[in-house]
Every structure is written in C-alpha cells, then in structure tokens.
Amino acid sequence: MKQYSEQSASCPHCGHHIHITLDTSGGSQEFYDDCPACCHTIHLNMQIDELHKTINLFIDADDEQIF
C-alpha cells in the first residue's frame, strides 16, 4: 500500500473545502488539525483496512466528541 494518500474533505464547522495528506506508514491514527479558514479544531480518525487496501477517514468537530 502507498505510504501517502491525499484526501479531500469539508470542515465540519464552516464547510471550507480542505485537502489532507495522510501518512499511512504508521497504521490507523487519530489526530487533530485546524481549519485554515475558521481556525476551529477538526478531529480526524484514519482507519486503514489492510484486507481491502482502503483508507477510511472520519472527520468531525472537536466539540462532538463523546468521552
């Protein structure tokens, strides 16, 4: 599987279209990034499915987390 993947998404706060480069060499990851338009924090959850050779990226607003 490729080491890097480019994904497009929309900010859950303002809807701004963003491009995200994902490094898949570390396996599935959960991380945060800031929207370049509204500066709100975005929660990103990358799940790698080795069996089907796919990458699933789940994006939500940081304030939507349930702990």
Buried (B, 14 or more C-beta within 10 A) or exposed (E): EEEEBEBEBEBBBEEEEBEBEBEBEEEEEEEEEEBEEEEBEBBBEBEBEEEEEEBEBEBEBEEEEEE
